Amino acid sequence: MASSKSKPDRKEASYTPSIEFQYLTREPLKEYWGEWVAVVGEVVVAHSASALDVHSKAMEARPGSKPLFAQIPRPEQAFISVWAL
């Protein structure tokens, strides 16, 4: 037997990408292909082949900030890896 109660209206979720994410998707960053980068605002504050090195360098360069970390893919790669603090 079906319930006569209808589902409540759901509001659509609103999402505004961070400035860092917008920067990463707008700029090609060819000089960092294959590397990890840490971005604060529209500035790459650290880069390295090692994600741990990038994290350490970013925290040293911008203490208290919350950088966006991403691995910049080479042209033959199909995806980008991203994480934020």
N, C-alpha and C positions, 0 to 999 in steps of 0.2 A: 504494500500500500504506500503510495507516494505521499510525502509530507506536503501540507498546504502552505507551509512557511516558505517565503521566498528568501533568497540570499541577500544580505545587505549590500548596498551599493559600495563599491570599492573605489577609492580615489587612485588615480594613476600616480605612480611614484615619479617624482621629479628629480632629475640628477643633472648637476652642472659639473662638468669635468674640471679638475684643478688646473691652475695656470701651468703647472709643470707638465701635466698630461697633454694639454693643448700644445705646449711648446714641442714636446717630443713627437707628436703626430704631425706637426707643421714643418719642422726643420729636418732636413735629411741627415745631418750629423755624420757625414761620410768619414770624417777624420777619426770617428770612434767605432767604425764597423767592427764587429766581433768583440767589442769590449763592453764592460759594465760602466754605466755612468750614474752619477748622483746629480739631480737637478733641484735647485731651489729657485723659485720664481722662473725666470727665463735664463738662468745661468747654470752651466755645467760646472759644479764645484769640485768634482773629482772624477777620475776615470782610471780604469785598470782592467787587465784581463781577469782579475780575481774580484769576486763580489765582496769578499771579506775585506780586502784592501780598500776598495771603494768606500765601504761603510766606515772604516777607520779614518780614512782621509777626509771624508765628508764631515764626520763628527768633530774632527780637529779643525777643519776650515770654517765650519759654521756650527759652533756649539749651541745646543738648544733648538736648532731647526729641525724640521721634519721633511727631509728630502724625499723625492720620488726616485727610486732606483730602477734602472732598466738595463737590459742587455740589448745593445744596438745590433740588429741582425745584419749579416753580410747579405749581399744581393741574392745569393742562392738559398738563403734561409726563408722559411715561410711564416715565422711568427716572431713576436717580441715578448720577452719576459719582463714583467714589471712587478714591483712590490713597493709598498710605502710603510713608513713607521706609524 
